[in-house]
C-alpha cells in the first residue's frame, strides 16, 4: 500500500445556474471589479488515500465522488492523482 | 481587452485545522473508506475577466483574492490564467 494524493475538483454543471458563483460575481462588481464577466464556484478537495496502485487510488476517489463528494445531478468532478 | 479565464484555488493554510475537511474525512470513513488518511477542503473558482494582458488578468485575480475571495489569515490561494 502506498500513499497517494488525489486532487478532486467538484464544479456545478455548465448547463445549470450557479447561485454561489453569481453572488461572488455581484460582490466583486460591487467592489469595483467591473471586468468580471462570470464566476463559477465549486469545491477543491485534497484527499490522501492509501491504495495498492495509482489506478486503484483514482478508482477509490471516483467512488467517493459518486457516493458523497459530488451531487450526480448537479455537479461534475475531476480527480487527479499524484505522485 | 481580451477575455481570460482564471482558475482560482483557495485552500486552508497547511498549518491550520480544517474542520470542513475533517468532517468530510469522518463521513468518508463512516461510508467504509477506511484508507483515507486526511482530507483538506477548499474552494475552486473559475473567473472570466476582461483585461488588456494576461499579466494584468492575473494581477486583477490576485487583488480579488486579497480583497474578497480568500481570508488572508487562514487561507492560501493560487491563480492560473488561461489561455
Backbone of each chain as nested JSON, in Angstrom:
{
  "chains": [
    {"id": "A", "residues": [
      {"number": 1, "name": "UNK", "atoms": {"N": [0.854, -1.2, 0.0], "CA": [0.0, 0.0, 0.0], "C": [0.886, 1.246, 0.0]}},
      {"number": 2, "name": "UNK", "atoms": {"N": [0.583, 2.165, -0.882], "CA": [1.303, 3.437, -0.914], "C": [0.313, 4.572, -0.666]}},
      {"number": 3, "name": "UNK", "atoms": {"N": [0.885, 5.707, -0.258], "CA": [0.038, 6.874, -0.029], "C": [-0.031, 7.689, -1.322]}},
      {"number": 4, "name": "UNK", "atoms": {"N": [-1.23, 7.985, -1.761], "CA": [-1.433, 8.815, -2.947], "C": [-2.214, 10.057, -2.546]}},
      {"number": 5, "name": "UNK", "atoms": {"N": [-1.905, 11.148, -3.215], "CA": [-2.658, 12.377, -3.006], "C": [-3.583, 12.57, -4.199]}},
      {"number": 6, "name": "UNK", "atoms": {"N": [-4.862, 12.69, -3.932], "CA": [-5.835, 12.897, -5.014], "C": [-6.41, 14.3, -4.889]}},
      {"number": 7, "name": "UNK", "atoms": {"N": [-6.255, 15.072, -5.967], "CA": [-6.852, 16.406, -6.022], "C": [-8.205, 16.259, -6.709]}},
      {"number": 8, "name": "UNK", "atoms": {"N": [-9.257, 16.646, -6.032], "CA": [-10.612, 16.488, -6.567], "C": [-11.239, 17.866, -6.733]}},
      {"number": 9, "name": "UNK", "atoms": {"N": [-11.721, 18.124, -7.94], "CA": [-12.408, 19.387, -8.204], "C": [-13.855, 19.086, -8.508]}},
      {"number": 10, "name": "UNK", "atoms": {"N": [-14.755, 19.689, -7.779], "CA": [-16.192, 19.486, -7.981], "C": [-16.794, 20.827, -8.388]}},
      {"number": 11, "name": "UNK", "atoms": {"N": [-17.396, 20.863, -9.587], "CA": [-17.947, 22.123, -10.093], "C": [-19.409, 21.931, -10.482]}},
      {"number": 12, "name": "UNK", "atoms": {"N": [-20.213, 22.995, -10.381], "CA": [-21.592, 22.892, -10.877], "C": [-21.573, 22.648, -12.382]}},
      {"number": 13, "name": "UNK", "atoms": {"N": [-22.508, 21.823, -12.861], "CA": [-22.59, 21.553, -14.297], "C": [-22.707, 22.856, -15.077]}},
      {"number": 14, "name": "UNK", "atoms": {"N": [-22.059, 22.886, -16.252], "CA": [-22.036, 24.113, -17.061], "C": [-23.443, 24.563, -17.449]}},
      {"number": 15, "name": "UNK", "atoms": {"N": [-24.347, 23.606, -17.616], "CA": [-25.69, 23.956, -18.099], "C": [-26.596, 24.474, -16.989]}},
      {"number": 16, "name": "UNK", "atoms": {"N": [-26.135, 24.412, -15.731], "CA": [-27.006, 24.804, -14.618], "C": [-26.642, 26.188, -14.106]}},
      {"number": 17, "name": "UNK", "atoms": {"N": [-27.629, 26.844, -13.503], "CA": [-27.363, 28.089, -12.798], "C": [-26.426, 27.813, -11.622]}},
      {"number": 18, "name": "UNK", "atoms": {"N": [-25.619, 28.804, -11.274], "CA": [-24.696, 28.663, -10.152], "C": [-24.904, 29.863, -9.227]}},
      {"number": 19, "name": "UNK", "atoms": {"N": [-25.86, 29.77, -8.299], "CA": [-26.179, 30.937, -7.467], "C": [-24.995, 31.42, -6.637]}},
      {"number": 20, "name": "UNK", "atoms": {"N": [-24.153, 30.484, -6.159], "CA": [-22.995, 30.914, -5.358], "C": [-22.023, 31.719, -6.215]}},
      {"number": 21, "name": "UNK", "atoms": {"N": [-21.784, 31.226, -7.443], "CA": [-20.907, 31.97, -8.344], "C": [-21.465, 33.344, -8.682]}},
      {"number": 22, "name": "UNK", "atoms": {"N": [-22.785, 33.408, -8.898], "CA": [-23.398, 34.708, -9.2], "C": [-23.263, 35.661, -8.027]}},
      {"number": 23, "name": "UNK", "atoms": {"N": [-23.419, 35.142, -6.804], "CA": [-23.268, 36.001, -5.621], "C": [-21.843, 36.555, -5.539]}},
      {"number": 24, "name": "UNK", "atoms": {"N": [-20.851, 35.694, -5.834], "CA": [-19.458, 36.159, -5.815], "C": [-19.241, 37.216, -6.898]}},
      {"number": 25, "name": "UNK", "atoms": {"N": [-19.808, 36.964, -8.086], "CA": [-19.656, 37.931, -9.181], "C": [-20.232, 39.302, -8.787]}},
      {"number": 26, "name": "UNK", "atoms": {"N": [-21.421, 39.304, -8.194], "CA": [-22.031, 40.574, -7.795], "C": [-21.201, 41.265, -6.716]}},
      {"number": 27, "name": "UNK", "atoms": {"N": [-20.669, 40.477, -5.785], "CA": [-19.838, 41.07, -4.729], "C": [-18.574, 41.687, -5.33]}},
      {"number": 28, "name": "UNK", "atoms": {"N": [-17.97, 40.997, -6.312], "CA": [-16.766, 41.54, -6.96], "C": [-17.104, 42.833, -7.704]}},
      {"number": 29, "name": "UNK", "atoms": {"N": [-18.235, 42.839, -8.411], "CA": [-18.604, 44.044, -9.154], "C": [-18.888, 45.197, -8.191]}},
      {"number": 30, "name": "UNK", "atoms": {"N": [-19.505, 44.898, -7.053], "CA": [-19.761, 45.943, -6.058], "C": [-18.461, 46.501, -5.485]}},
      {"number": 31, "name": "UNK", "atoms": {"N": [-17.391, 45.7, -5.49], "CA": [-16.087, 46.174, -5.012], "C": [-15.332, 46.937, -6.099]}},
      {"number": 32, "name": "UNK", "atoms": {"N": [-15.896, 47.03, -7.304], "CA": [-15.253, 47.792, -8.361], "C": [-14.637, 46.958, -9.471]}},
      {"number": 33, "name": "UNK", "atoms": {"N": [-14.729, 45.63, -9.373], "CA": [-14.185, 44.77, -10.434], "C": [-15.242, 44.622, -11.522]}},
      {"number": 34, "name": "UNK", "atoms": {"N": [-15.321, 45.641, -12.392], "CA": [-16.395, 45.673, -13.384], "C": [-16.097, 44.774, -14.589]}},
      {"number": 35, "name": "UNK", "atoms": {"N": [-14.851, 44.291, -14.702], "CA": [-14.469, 43.487, -15.868], "C": [-14.659, 41.986, -15.648]}},
      {"number": 36, "name": "UNK", "atoms": {"N": [-15.375, 41.634, -14.593], "CA": [-15.635, 40.218, -14.328], "C": [-16.893, 39.807, -15.086]}},
      {"number": 37, "name": "UNK", "atoms": {"N": [-16.712, 38.94, -16.081], "CA": [-17.835, 38.559, -16.936], "C": [-18.636, 37.406, -16.349]}},
      {"number": 38, "name": "UNK", "atoms": {"N": [-17.982, 36.503, -15.62], "CA": [-18.731, 35.423, -14.981], "C": [-17.868, 34.768, -13.915]}},
      {"number": 39, "name": "UNK", "atoms": {"N": [-18.517, 34.149, -12.961], "CA": [-17.829, 33.394, -11.91], "C": [-18.58, 32.08, -11.718]}},
      {"number": 40, "name": "UNK", "atoms": {"N": [-17.849, 30.973, -11.654], "CA": [-18.43, 29.682, -11.267], "C": [-17.705, 29.243, -10.005]}},
      {"number": 41, "name": "UNK", "atoms": {"N": [-18.469, 28.773, -9.034], "CA": [-17.882, 28.422, -7.735], "C": [-18.071, 26.941, -7.461]}},
      {"number": 42, "name": "UNK", "atoms": {"N": [-16.997, 26.279, -7.077], "CA": [-17.07, 24.861, -6.74], "C": [-16.173, 24.541, -5.566]}},
      {"number": 43, "name": "UNK", "atoms": {"N": [-15.896, 23.26, -5.396], "CA": [-15.1, 22.792, -4.263], "C": [-13.784, 22.209, -4.757]}},
      {"number": 44, "name": "UNK", "atoms": {"N": [-12.767, 22.328, -3.93], "CA": [-11.5, 21.655, -4.2], "C": [-11.152, 20.839, -2.966]}},
      {"number": 45, "name": "UNK", "atoms": {"N": [-10.944, 19.543, -3.162], "CA": [-10.627, 18.66, -2.042], "C": [-9.294, 17.987, -2.316]}},
      {"number": 46, "name": "UNK", "atoms": {"N": [-8.47, 17.881, -1.29], "CA": [-7.211, 17.152, -1.393], "C": [-7.308, 15.969, -0.436]}},
      {"number": 47, "name": "UNK", "atoms": {"N": [-7.347, 14.761, -1.003], "CA": [-7.575, 13.554, -0.212], "C": [-6.318, 12.689, -0.264]}},
      {"number": 48, "name": "UNK", "atoms": {"N": [-5.825, 12.282, 0.911], "CA": [-4.703, 11.331, 0.99], "C": [-5.297, 9.937, 1.136]}},
      {"number": 49, "name": "UNK", "atoms": {"N": [-4.998, 9.07, 0.164], "CA": [-5.558, 7.724, 0.168], "C": [-4.423, 6.71, 0.175]}},
      {"number": 50, "name": "UNK", "atoms": {"N": [-4.561, 5.657, 0.972], "CA": [-3.643, 4.514, 0.903], "C": [-4.254, 3.509, -0.059]}},
      {"number": 51, "name": "UNK", "atoms": {"N": [-3.496, 3.141, -1.091], "CA": [-4.026, 2.201, -2.079], "C": [-2.865, 1.414, -2.658]}},
      {"number": 52, "name": "UNK", "atoms": {"N": [-3.147, 0.211, -3.195], "CA": [-2.044, -0.608, -3.737], "C": [-1.45, -0.018, -5.013]}},
      {"number": 53, "name": "UNK", "atoms": {"N": [-2.249, 0.607, -5.85], "CA": [-1.737, 1.19, -7.088], "C": [-2.363, 2.563, -7.301]}},
      {"number": 54, "name": "UNK", "atoms": {"N": [-1.744, 3.27, -8.223], "CA": [-2.246, 4.591, -8.578], "C": [-3.647, 4.501, -9.184]}},
      {"number": 55, "name": "UNK", "atoms": {"N": [-3.88, 3.522, -10.049], "CA": [-5.197, 3.357, -10.661], "C": [-6.255, 3.056, -9.611]}},
      {"number": 56, "name": "UNK", "atoms": {"N": [-5.861, 2.24, -8.633], "CA": [-6.809, 1.904, -7.575], "C": [-7.139, 3.153, -6.745]}},
      {"number": 57, "name": "UNK", "atoms": {"N": [-6.137, 4.005, -6.503], "CA": [-6.39, 5.25, -5.765], "C": [-7.369, 6.131, -6.542]}},
      {"number": 58, "name": "UNK", "atoms": {"N": [-7.179, 6.21, -7.869], "CA": [-8.094, 7.018, -8.693], "C": [-9.494, 6.427, -8.669]}},
      {"number": 59, "name": "UNK", "atoms": {"N": [-9.587, 5.097, -8.737], "CA": [-10.907, 4.454, -8.73], "C": [-11.618, 4.715, -7.405]}},
      {"number": 60, "name": "UNK", "atoms": {"N": [-10.86, 4.641, -6.295], "CA": [-11.492, 4.901, -4.997], "C": [-11.967, 6.343, -4.897]}},
      {"number": 61, "name": "UNK", "atoms": {"N": [-11.146, 7.269, -5.421], "CA": [-11.549, 8.674, -5.36], "C": [-12.826, 8.906, -6.169]}},
      {"number": 62, "name": "UNK", "atoms": {"N": [-12.922, 8.245, -7.34], "CA": [-14.151, 8.407, -8.138], "C": [-15.358, 7.838, -7.399]}},
      {"number": 63, "name": "UNK", "atoms": {"N": [-15.164, 6.708, -6.717], "CA": [-16.28, 6.152, -5.937], "C": [-16.689, 7.114, -4.815]}},
      {"number": 64, "name": "UNK", "atoms": {"N": [-15.689, 7.727, -4.171], "CA": [-16.016, 8.716, -3.12], "C": [-16.839, 9.864, -3.681]}},
      {"number": 65, "name": "UNK", "atoms": {"N": [-16.458, 10.315, -4.891], "CA": [-17.207, 11.414, -5.518], "C": [-18.634, 10.971, -5.815]}},
      {"number": 66, "name": "UNK", "atoms": {"N": [-18.782, 9.751, -6.373], "CA": [-20.113, 9.28, -6.73], "C": [-20.99, 9.114, -5.488]}},
      {"number": 67, "name": "UNK", "atoms": {"N": [-20.385, 8.697, -4.368], "CA": [-21.204, 8.37, -3.202], "C": [-21.397, 9.532, -2.248]}},
      {"number": 68, "name": "UNK", "atoms": {"N": [-20.441, 10.476, -2.204], "CA": [-20.56, 11.531, -1.186], "C": [-20.174, 12.925, -1.677]}},
      {"number": 69, "name": "UNK", "atoms": {"N": [-19.05, 13.017, -2.402], "CA": [-18.443, 14.341, -2.561], "C": [-19.124, 15.21, -3.617]}},
      {"number": 70, "name": "UNK", "atoms": {"N": [-19.708, 14.579, -4.632], "CA": [-20.361, 15.356, -5.7], "C": [-21.823, 14.938, -5.797]}},
      {"number": 71, "name": "UNK", "atoms": {"N": [-22.651, 15.886, -6.157], "CA": [-24.056, 15.598, -6.429], "C": [-24.162, 15.165, -7.889]}},
      {"number": 72, "name": "UNK", "atoms": {"N": [-24.543, 13.914, -8.156], "CA": [-24.5, 13.427, -9.543], "C": [-25.481, 14.141, -10.474]}},
      {"number": 73, "name": "UNK", "atoms": {"N": [-26.467, 14.797, -9.926], "CA": [-27.44, 15.502, -10.771], "C": [-26.938, 16.89, -11.167]}},
      {"number": 74, "name": "UNK", "atoms": {"N": [-26.26, 17.567, -10.239], "CA": [-25.958, 18.983, -10.48], "C": [-24.468, 19.285, -10.638]}},
      {"number": 75, "name": "UNK", "atoms": {"N": [-23.598, 18.319, -10.333], "CA": [-22.166, 18.644, -10.322], "C": [-21.351, 17.665, -11.167]}},
      {"number": 76, "name": "UNK", "atoms": {"N": [-20.256, 18.163, -11.703], "CA": [-19.255, 17.333, -12.372], "C": [-17.994, 17.319, -11.504]}},
      {"number": 77, "name": "UNK", "atoms": {"N": [-17.214, 16.256, -11.62], "CA": [-15.976, 16.226, -10.841], "C": [-14.832, 15.714, -11.693]}},
      {"number": 78, "name": "UNK", "atoms": {"N": [-13.636, 15.993, -11.207], "CA": [-12.392, 15.606, -11.884], "C": [-11.421, 15.19, -10.781]}},
      {"number": 79, "name": "UNK", "atoms": {"N": [-10.741, 14.064, -10.982], "CA": [-9.783, 13.578, -9.974], "C": [-8.397, 13.5, -10.612]}},
      {"number": 80, "name": "UNK", "atoms": {"N": [-7.405, 14.05, -9.942], "CA": [-6.027, 13.964, -10.428], "C": [-5.186, 13.354, -9.316]}},
      {"number": 81, "name": "UNK", "atoms": {"N": [-4.538, 12.215, -9.624], "CA": [-3.759, 11.501, -8.609], "C": [-2.286, 11.849, -8.752]}},
      {"number": 82, "name": "UNK", "atoms": {"N": [-1.612, 12.08, -7.633], "CA": [-0.16, 12.23, -7.643], "C": [0.398, 11.441, -6.463]}},
      {"number": 83, "name": "UNK", "atoms": {"N": [1.622, 10.998, -6.41], "CA": [2.593, 11.215, -7.48], "C": [2.31, 10.277, -8.655]}}
    ]},
    {"id": "B", "residues": [
      {"number": 1, "name": "UNK", "atoms": {"N": [-8.779, 44.759, -25.083], "CA": [-9.205, 43.905, -23.965], "C": [-9.519, 42.509, -24.486]}},
      {"number": 2, "name": "UNK", "atoms": {"N": [-8.988, 41.508, -23.815], "CA": [-9.294, 40.122, -24.162], "C": [-9.931, 39.441, -22.955]}},
      {"number": 3, "name": "UNK", "atoms": {"N": [-10.618, 38.338, -23.252], "CA": [-11.238, 37.579, -22.169], "C": [-10.26, 36.507, -21.698]}},
      {"number": 4, "name": "UNK", "atoms": {"N": [-9.989, 36.482, -20.414], "CA": [-9.123, 35.459, -19.821], "C": [-9.921, 34.659, -18.8]}},
      {"number": 5, "name": "UNK", "atoms": {"N": [-9.59, 33.397, -18.722], "CA": [-10.197, 32.542, -17.703], "C": [-9.171, 32.315, -16.603]}},
      {"number": 6, "name": "UNK", "atoms": {"N": [-9.54, 32.671, -15.377], "CA": [-8.629, 32.481, -14.248], "C": [-9.2, 31.398, -13.34]}},
      {"number": 7, "name": "UNK", "atoms": {"N": [-8.392, 30.361, -13.119], "CA": [-8.77, 29.296, -12.184], "C": [-8.15, 29.651, -10.84]}},
      {"number": 8, "name": "UNK", "atoms": {"N": [-8.978, 29.785, -9.828], "CA": [-8.5, 30.197, -8.503], "C": [-8.794, 29.079, -7.509]}},
      {"number": 9, "name": "UNK", "atoms": {"N": [-7.753, 28.66, -6.822], "CA": [-7.932, 27.634, -5.791], "C": [-7.619, 28.254, -4.443]}},
      {"number": 10, "name": "UNK", "atoms": {"N": [-8.549, 28.184, -3.537], "CA": [-8.39, 28.743, -2.192], "C": [-8.434, 27.589, -1.203]}},
      {"number": 11, "name": "UNK", "atoms": {"N": [-7.343, 27.408, -0.442], "CA": [-7.269, 26.285, 0.489], "C": [-6.93, 26.791, 1.886]}},
      {"number": 12, "name": "UNK", "atoms": {"N": [-7.398, 26.084, 2.92], "CA": [-6.977, 26.453, 4.278], "C": [-5.475, 26.272, 4.411]}},
      {"number": 13, "name": "UNK", "atoms": {"N": [-4.821, 27.175, 5.16], "CA": [-3.373, 27.054, 5.37], "C": [-3.023, 25.683, 5.932]}},
      {"number": 14, "name": "UNK", "atoms": {"N": [-1.884, 25.158, 5.487], "CA": [-1.478, 23.815, 5.908], "C": [-1.315, 23.719, 7.42]}},
      {"number": 15, "name": "UNK", "atoms": {"N": [-0.929, 24.821, 8.057], "CA": [-0.651, 24.774, 9.495], "C": [-1.911, 24.861, 10.346]}},
      {"number": 16, "name": "UNK", "atoms": {"N": [-3.064, 25.119, 9.712], "CA": [-4.289, 25.313, 10.49], "C": [-5.183, 24.086, 10.435]}},
      {"number": 17, "name": "UNK", "atoms": {"N": [-6.0, 23.92, 11.469], "CA": [-7.033, 22.897, 11.445], "C": [-8.007, 23.188, 10.309]}},
      {"number": 18, "name": "UNK", "atoms": {"N": [-8.59, 22.137, 9.755], "CA": [-9.56, 22.304, 8.676], "C": [-10.815, 21.52, 9.064]}},
      {"number": 19, "name": "UNK", "atoms": {"N": [-11.726, 22.141, 9.819], "CA": [-12.886, 21.403, 10.312], "C": [-13.762, 20.829, 9.201]}},
      {"number": 20, "name": "UNK", "atoms": {"N": [-13.868, 21.552, 8.078], "CA": [-14.684, 21.031, 6.971], "C": [-14.055, 19.769, 6.382]}},
      {"number": 21, "name": "UNK", "atoms": {"N": [-12.73, 19.826, 6.201], "CA": [-12.036, 18.641, 5.694], "C": [-12.158, 17.46, 6.654]}},
      {"number": 22, "name": "UNK", "atoms": {"N": [-12.057, 17.73, 7.947], "CA": [-12.189, 16.643, 8.928], "C": [-13.584, 16.041, 8.892]}},
      {"number": 23, "name": "UNK", "atoms": {"N": [-14.604, 16.885, 8.715], "CA": [-15.977, 16.373, 8.631], "C": [-16.131, 15.466, 7.413]}},
      {"number": 24, "name": "UNK", "atoms": {"N": [-15.54, 15.875, 6.283], "CA": [-15.613, 15.038, 5.079], "C": [-14.878, 13.716, 5.312]}},
      {"number": 25, "name": "UNK", "atoms": {"N": [-13.703, 13.796, 5.956], "CA": [-12.942, 12.571, 6.229], "C": [-13.743, 11.606, 7.091]}},
      {"number": 26, "name": "UNK", "atoms": {"N": [-14.389, 12.111, 8.138], "CA": [-15.184, 11.236, 9.006], "C": [-16.366, 10.645, 8.238]}},
      {"number": 27, "name": "UNK", "atoms": {"N": [-16.99, 11.455, 7.382], "CA": [-18.121, 10.942, 6.595], "C": [-17.652, 9.85, 5.644]}},
      {"number": 28, "name": "UNK", "atoms": {"N": [-16.479, 10.035, 5.029], "CA": [-15.949, 9.009, 4.119], "C": [-15.649, 7.728, 4.897]}},
      {"number": 29, "name": "UNK", "atoms": {"N": [-15.04, 7.871, 6.072], "CA": [-14.715, 6.68, 6.861], "C": [-15.996, 5.961, 7.303]}},
      {"number": 30, "name": "UNK", "atoms": {"N": [-17.042, 6.727, 7.641], "CA": [-18.314, 6.112, 8.026], "C": [-18.94, 5.362, 6.858]}},
      {"number": 31, "name": "UNK", "atoms": {"N": [-18.643, 5.788, 5.627], "CA": [-19.156, 5.096, 4.44], "C": [-18.308, 3.872, 4.082]}},
      {"number": 32, "name": "UNK", "atoms": {"N": [-17.22, 3.633, 4.816], "CA": [-16.405, 2.45, 4.57], "C": [-15.064, 2.737, 3.914]}},
      {"number": 33, "name": "UNK", "atoms": {"N": [-14.763, 3.997, 3.625], "CA": [-13.463, 4.343, 3.013], "C": [-12.434, 4.489, 4.138]}},
      {"number": 34, "name": "UNK", "atoms": {"N": [-11.909, 3.339, 4.601], "CA": [-11.038, 3.353, 5.783], "C": [-9.613, 3.772, 5.428]}},
      {"number": 35, "name": "UNK", "atoms": {"N": [-9.286, 3.821, 4.149], "CA": [-7.914, 4.136, 3.746], "C": [-7.686, 5.626, 3.493]}},
      {"number": 36, "name": "UNK", "atoms": {"N": [-8.633, 6.443, 3.919], "CA": [-8.476, 7.89, 3.746], "C": [-7.706, 8.437, 4.939]}},
      {"number": 37, "name": "UNK", "atoms": {"N": [-6.478, 8.908, 4.685], "CA": [-5.626, 9.362, 5.775], "C": [-5.889, 10.819, 6.144]}},
      {"number": 38, "name": "UNK", "atoms": {"N": [-6.276, 11.643, 5.186], "CA": [-6.618, 13.03, 5.505], "C": [-7.377, 13.651, 4.351]}},
      {"number": 39, "name": "UNK", "atoms": {"N": [-8.142, 14.688, 4.678], "CA": [-8.88, 15.452, 3.667], "C": [-8.727, 16.927, 3.999]}},
      {"number": 40, "name": "UNK", "atoms": {"N": [-8.399, 17.726, 2.983], "CA": [-8.409, 19.186, 3.141], "C": [-9.445, 19.709, 2.15]}},
      {"number": 41, "name": "UNK", "atoms": {"N": [-10.277, 20.634, 2.609], "CA": [-11.373, 21.131, 1.77], "C": [-11.216, 22.618, 1.523]}},
      {"number": 42, "name": "UNK", "atoms": {"N": [-11.316, 22.998, 0.264], "CA": [-11.217, 24.407, -0.1], "C": [-12.19, 24.745, -1.21]}},
      {"number": 43, "name": "UNK", "atoms": {"N": [-11.961, 25.911, -1.828], "CA": [-12.853, 26.396, -2.877], "C": [-12.133, 26.399, -4.21]}},
      {"number": 44, "name": "UNK", "atoms": {"N": [-12.9, 26.191, -5.268], "CA": [-12.364, 26.36, -6.618], "C": [-13.274, 27.339, -7.346]}},
      {"number": 45, "name": "UNK", "atoms": {"N": [-12.689, 28.424, -7.86], "CA": [-13.476, 29.429, -8.568], "C": [-12.929, 29.573, -9.979]}},
      {"number": 46, "name": "UNK", "atoms": {"N": [-13.827, 29.708, -10.934], "CA": [-13.432, 29.972, -12.315], "C": [-13.999, 31.335, -12.682]}},
      {"number": 47, "name": "UNK", "atoms": {"N": [-13.094, 32.3, -12.892], "CA": [-13.495, 33.687, -13.11], "C": [-13.12, 34.086, -14.53]}},
      {"number": 48, "name": "UNK", "atoms": {"N": [-14.084, 34.616, -15.269], "CA": [-13.81, 35.169, -16.601], "C": [-13.577, 36.658, -16.433]}},
      {"number": 49, "name": "UNK", "atoms": {"N": [-12.383, 37.123, -16.814], "CA": [-12.012, 38.525, -16.641], "C": [-11.65, 39.122, -17.991]}},
      {"number": 50, "name": "UNK", "atoms": {"N": [-12.111, 40.323, -18.254], "CA": [-11.643, 41.084, -19.415], "C": [-10.463, 41.926, -18.97]}},
      {"number": 51, "name": "UNK", "atoms": {"N": [-9.324, 41.778, -19.638], "CA": [-8.131, 42.523, -19.251], "C": [-7.281, 42.74, -20.492]}},
      {"number": 52, "name": "UNK", "atoms": {"N": [-6.437, 43.794, -20.469], "CA": [-5.614, 44.06, -21.65], "C": [-4.539, 42.995, -21.885]}},
      {"number": 53, "name": "UNK", "atoms": {"N": [-3.972, 42.45, -20.83], "CA": [-2.932, 41.43, -20.994], "C": [-3.172, 40.302, -20.001]}},
      {"number": 54, "name": "UNK", "atoms": {"N": [-2.466, 39.209, -20.27], "CA": [-2.552, 38.06, -19.376], "C": [-2.026, 38.386, -17.972]}},
      {"number": 55, "name": "UNK", "atoms": {"N": [-0.912, 39.131, -17.912], "CA": [-0.369, 39.505, -16.614], "C": [-1.336, 40.379, -15.829]}},
      {"number": 56, "name": "UNK", "atoms": {"N": [-2.011, 41.281, -16.552], "CA": [-2.98, 42.151, -15.89], "C": [-4.158, 41.331, -15.361]}},
      {"number": 57, "name": "UNK", "atoms": {"N": [-4.585, 40.321, -16.135], "CA": [-5.668, 39.447, -15.664], "C": [-5.245, 38.728, -14.381]}},
      {"number": 58, "name": "UNK", "atoms": {"N": [-3.989, 38.242, -14.35], "CA": [-3.505, 37.554, -13.146], "C": [-3.432, 38.523, -11.974]}},
      {"number": 59, "name": "UNK", "atoms": {"N": [-2.976, 39.749, -12.238], "CA": [-2.867, 40.73, -11.155], "C": [-4.248, 41.062, -10.597]}},
      {"number": 60, "name": "UNK", "atoms": {"N": [-5.245, 41.205, -11.495], "CA": [-6.602, 41.501, -11.003], "C": [-7.144, 40.345, -10.177]}},
      {"number": 61, "name": "UNK", "atoms": {"N": [-6.881, 39.121, -10.631], "CA": [-7.379, 37.963, -9.874], "C": [-6.748, 37.927, -8.485]}},
      {"number": 62, "name": "UNK", "atoms": {"N": [-5.449, 38.242, -8.402], "CA": [-4.812, 38.239, -7.082], "C": [-5.414, 39.316, -6.182]}},
      {"number": 63, "name": "UNK", "atoms": {"N": [-5.719, 40.483, -6.777], "CA": [-6.359, 41.529, -5.968], "C": [-7.731, 41.085, -5.484]}},
      {"number": 64, "name": "UNK", "atoms": {"N": [-8.487, 40.396, -6.358], "CA": [-9.796, 39.866, -5.935], "C": [-9.64, 38.911, -4.766]}},
      {"number": 65, "name": "UNK", "atoms": {"N": [-8.606, 38.056, -4.834], "CA": [-8.381, 37.114, -3.735], "C": [-8.048, 37.858, -2.45]}},
      {"number": 66, "name": "UNK", "atoms": {"N": [-7.169, 38.879, -2.561], "CA": [-6.762, 39.617, -1.362], "C": [-7.941, 40.357, -0.746]}},
      {"number": 67, "name": "UNK", "atoms": {"N": [-8.847, 40.857, -1.597], "CA": [-9.913, 41.705, -1.076], "C": [-11.179, 40.95, -0.723]}},
      {"number": 68, "name": "UNK", "atoms": {"N": [-11.451, 39.818, -1.377], "CA": [-12.745, 39.16, -1.143], "C": [-12.67, 37.643, -1.06]}},
      {"number": 69, "name": "UNK", "atoms": {"N": [-11.936, 37.025, -1.999], "CA": [-12.144, 35.586, -2.197], "C": [-11.44, 34.715, -1.168]}},
      {"number": 70, "name": "UNK", "atoms": {"N": [-10.325, 35.204, -0.631], "CA": [-9.581, 34.402, 0.347], "C": [-9.442, 35.179, 1.646]}},
      {"number": 71, "name": "UNK", "atoms": {"N": [-9.438, 34.467, 2.749], "CA": [-9.173, 35.071, 4.046], "C": [-7.653, 35.097, 4.235]}},
      {"number": 72, "name": "UNK", "atoms": {"N": [-7.045, 36.286, 4.307], "CA": [-5.581, 36.342, 4.332], "C": [-4.968, 35.721, 5.584]}},
      {"number": 73, "name": "UNK", "atoms": {"N": [-5.748, 35.557, 6.627], "CA": [-5.212, 34.977, 7.866], "C": [-5.21, 33.448, 7.806]}},
      {"number": 74, "name": "UNK", "atoms": {"N": [-6.262, 32.882, 7.214], "CA": [-6.441, 31.427, 7.34], "C": [-6.29, 30.675, 6.023]}},
      {"number": 75, "name": "UNK", "atoms": {"N": [-6.223, 31.373, 4.89], "CA": [-6.256, 30.665, 3.61], "C": [-5.112, 31.092, 2.698]}},
      {"number": 76, "name": "UNK", "atoms": {"N": [-4.69, 30.166, 1.863], "CA": [-3.744, 30.449, 0.78], "C": [-4.489, 30.307, -0.53]}},
      {"number": 77, "name": "UNK", "atoms": {"N": [-4.014, 31.03, -1.553], "CA": [-4.675, 30.892, -2.845], "C": [-3.644, 30.785, -3.953]}},
      {"number": 78, "name": "UNK", "atoms": {"N": [-4.123, 30.303, -5.096], "CA": [-3.285, 30.108, -6.278], "C": [-4.143, 30.494, -7.476]}},
      {"number": 79, "name": "UNK", "atoms": {"N": [-3.588, 31.264, -8.405], "CA": [-4.337, 31.694, -9.592], "C": [-3.624, 31.177, -10.836]}},
      {"number": 80, "name": "UNK", "atoms": {"N": [-4.368, 30.557, -11.743], "CA": [-3.804, 30.103, -13.012], "C": [-4.633, 30.706, -14.135]}},
      {"number": 81, "name": "UNK", "atoms": {"N": [-3.956, 31.479, -15.004], "CA": [-4.661, 32.17, -16.081], "C": [-4.546, 31.366, -17.368]}},
      {"number": 82, "name": "UNK", "atoms": {"N": [-5.641, 31.256, -18.109], "CA": [-5.597, 30.697, -19.453], "C": [-6.463, 31.563, -20.353]}},
      {"number": 83, "name": "UNK", "atoms": {"N": [-6.308, 31.634, -21.654], "CA": [-5.276, 30.897, -22.384], "C": [-3.92, 31.601, -22.207]}}
    ]}
  ]
}
